[in-house]
């Protein structure tokens, strides 16, 4: 009887050792994947910083003004002035359509027209 208990105990210990071994490798793989994702995030943030700096450099007002002057004959761009804007209250927005009563629509469908 003792030998069966010892054998079962050894099997349980071996099973737990195998489980711990697999969990250890799964954890190491997850840590490696997390480190790779963090490196990728850092790389993308650096790239985003470079793109923002490039955008700021390309949108400098003096550079844009030079481009407008250079291409004035084709683009006909002129500087924007404050007098060209109006208040939002002065804009006539379209009126929303009147609400439709569903009962009136259903009555129109339900009653057939009689032709003489």
CNS distance restraints for C-alpha pairs under 8 A (distance, minus, plus):
assign (resid   1 and name CA) (resid   5 and name CA) 6.54 0.50 0.50
assign (resid   2 and name CA) (resid   6 and name CA) 6.09 0.50 0.50
assign (resid   3 and name CA) (resid   7 and name CA) 5.92 0.50 0.50
assign (resid   4 and name CA) (resid   8 and name CA) 6.01 0.50 0.50
assign (resid   5 and name CA) (resid   9 and name CA) 6.02 0.50 0.50
assign (resid   6 and name CA) (resid  10 and name CA) 6.08 0.50 0.50
assign (resid   7 and name CA) (resid  11 and name CA) 6.19 0.50 0.50
assign (resid   8 and name CA) (resid  12 and name CA) 6.15 0.50 0.50
assign (resid   9 and name CA) (resid  13 and name CA) 6.16 0.50 0.50
assign (resid  10 and name CA) (resid  14 and name CA) 6.05 0.50 0.50
assign (resid  11 and name CA) (resid  15 and name CA) 6.00 0.50 0.50
assign (resid  12 and name CA) (resid  16 and name CA) 6.10 0.50 0.50
assign (resid  13 and name CA) (resid  17 and name CA) 6.04 0.50 0.50
assign (resid  14 and name CA) (resid  18 and name CA) 6.12 0.50 0.50
assign (resid  15 and name CA) (resid  19 and name CA) 6.14 0.50 0.50
assign (resid  16 and name CA) (resid  20 and name CA) 6.03 0.50 0.50
assign (resid  17 and name CA) (resid  21 and name CA) 6.05 0.50 0.50
assign (resid  18 and name CA) (resid  22 and name CA) 6.26 0.50 0.50
assign (resid  19 and name CA) (resid  23 and name CA) 6.13 0.50 0.50
assign (resid  20 and name CA) (resid  24 and name CA) 6.01 0.50 0.50
assign (resid  21 and name CA) (resid  25 and name CA) 6.47 0.50 0.50
assign (resid  22 and name CA) (resid  26 and name CA) 6.12 0.50 0.50
assign (resid  23 and name CA) (resid  27 and name CA) 5.99 0.50 0.50
assign (resid  24 and name CA) (resid  28 and name CA) 6.19 0.50 0.50
assign (resid  25 and name CA) (resid  29 and name CA) 6.11 0.50 0.50
assign (resid  26 and name CA) (resid  30 and name CA) 6.19 0.50 0.50
assign (resid  27 and name CA) (resid  31 and name CA) 6.13 0.50 0.50
assign (resid  28 and name CA) (resid  32 and name CA) 6.15 0.50 0.50
assign (resid  29 and name CA) (resid  33 and name CA) 6.14 0.50 0.50
assign (resid  30 and name CA) (resid  34 and name CA) 6.06 0.50 0.50
assign (resid  31 and name CA) (resid  35 and name CA) 6.17 0.50 0.50
assign (resid  32 and name CA) (resid  36 and name CA) 6.23 0.50 0.50
assign (resid  33 and name CA) (resid  37 and name CA) 6.22 0.50 0.50
assign (resid  34 and name CA) (resid  38 and name CA) 6.14 0.50 0.50
assign (resid  35 and name CA) (resid  39 and name CA) 6.20 0.50 0.50
assign (resid  36 and name CA) (resid  40 and name CA) 6.20 0.50 0.50
assign (resid  37 and name CA) (resid  41 and name CA) 6.11 0.50 0.50
assign (resid  38 and name CA) (resid  42 and name CA) 6.17 0.50 0.50
assign (resid  39 and name CA) (resid  43 and name CA) 6.15 0.50 0.50
assign (resid  40 and name CA) (resid  44 and name CA) 6.13 0.50 0.50
assign (resid  41 and name CA) (resid  45 and name CA) 6.09 0.50 0.50
assign (resid  42 and name CA) (resid  46 and name CA) 6.19 0.50 0.50
assign (resid  43 and name CA) (resid  47 and name CA) 6.19 0.50 0.50
assign (resid  44 and name CA) (resid  48 and name CA) 6.01 0.50 0.50
assign (resid  45 and name CA) (resid  49 and name CA) 6.18 0.50 0.50
assign (resid  46 and name CA) (resid  50 and name CA) 6.35 0.50 0.50
assign (resid  47 and name CA) (resid  51 and name CA) 6.20 0.50 0.50
assign (resid  48 and name CA) (resid  52 and name CA) 6.11 0.50 0.50
assign (resid  49 and name CA) (resid  53 and name CA) 6.18 0.50 0.50
assign (resid  50 and name CA) (resid  54 and name CA) 6.13 0.50 0.50
assign (resid  51 and name CA) (resid  55 and name CA) 6.05 0.50 0.50
assign (resid  52 and name CA) (resid  56 and name CA) 6.13 0.50 0.50
assign (resid  53 and name CA) (resid  57 and name CA) 6.11 0.50 0.50
assign (resid  54 and name CA) (resid  58 and name CA) 6.09 0.50 0.50
assign (resid  55 and name CA) (resid  59 and name CA) 6.07 0.50 0.50
assign (resid  56 and name CA) (resid  60 and name CA) 6.37 0.50 0.50
assign (resid  58 and name CA) (resid  63 and name CA) 7.19 0.50 0.50
assign (resid  58 and name CA) (resid  64 and name CA) 7.92 0.50 0.50
assign (resid  59 and name CA) (resid  63 and name CA) 7.01 0.50 0.50
assign (resid  59 and name CA) (resid  64 and name CA) 6.50 0.50 0.50
assign (resid  60 and name CA) (resid  64 and name CA) 6.29 0.50 0.50
assign (resid  61 and name CA) (resid  65 and name CA) 6.00 0.50 0.50
assign (resid  62 and name CA) (resid  66 and name CA) 6.23 0.50 0.50
assign (resid  63 and name CA) (resid  67 and name CA) 6.30 0.50 0.50
assign (resid  64 and name CA) (resid  68 and name CA) 6.17 0.50 0.50
assign (resid  65 and name CA) (resid  69 and name CA) 6.19 0.50 0.50
assign (resid  66 and name CA) (resid  70 and name CA) 6.01 0.50 0.50
assign (resid  67 and name CA) (resid  71 and name CA) 6.08 0.50 0.50
assign (resid  68 and name CA) (resid  72 and name CA) 5.51 0.50 0.50
assign (resid  68 and name CA) (resid  75 and name CA) 7.63 0.50 0.50
assign (resid  68 and name CA) (resid  77 and name CA) 6.52 0.50 0.50
assign (resid  71 and name CA) (resid  75 and name CA) 5.99 0.50 0.50
assign (resid  71 and name CA) (resid  76 and name CA) 7.78 0.50 0.50
assign (resid  72 and name CA) (resid  76 and name CA) 4.91 0.50 0.50
assign (resid  72 and name CA) (resid  77 and name CA) 6.15 0.50 0.50
assign (resid  80 and name CA) (resid  84 and name CA) 7.19 0.50 0.50
assign (resid  81 and name CA) (resid  85 and name CA) 7.93 0.50 0.50
assign (resid  86 and name CA) (resid  90 and name CA) 6.83 0.50 0.50
assign (resid  87 and name CA) (resid  91 and name CA) 7.55 0.50 0.50
assign (resid 100 and name CA) (resid 104 and name CA) 7.99 0.50 0.50
assign (resid 100 and name CA) (resid 105 and name CA) 7.83 0.50 0.50
assign (resid 101 and name CA) (resid 105 and name CA) 6.68 0.50 0.50
assign (resid 102 and name CA) (resid 106 and name CA) 6.14 0.50 0.50
assign (resid 103 and name CA) (resid 107 and name CA) 6.08 0.50 0.50
assign (resid 104 and name CA) (resid 108 and name CA) 6.24 0.50 0.50
assign (resid 105 and name CA) (resid 109 and name CA) 6.43 0.50 0.50
assign (resid 106 and name CA) (resid 110 and name CA) 6.05 0.50 0.50
assign (resid 107 and name CA) (resid 111 and name CA) 6.20 0.50 0.50
assign (resid 108 and name CA) (resid 112 and name CA) 7.92 0.50 0.50
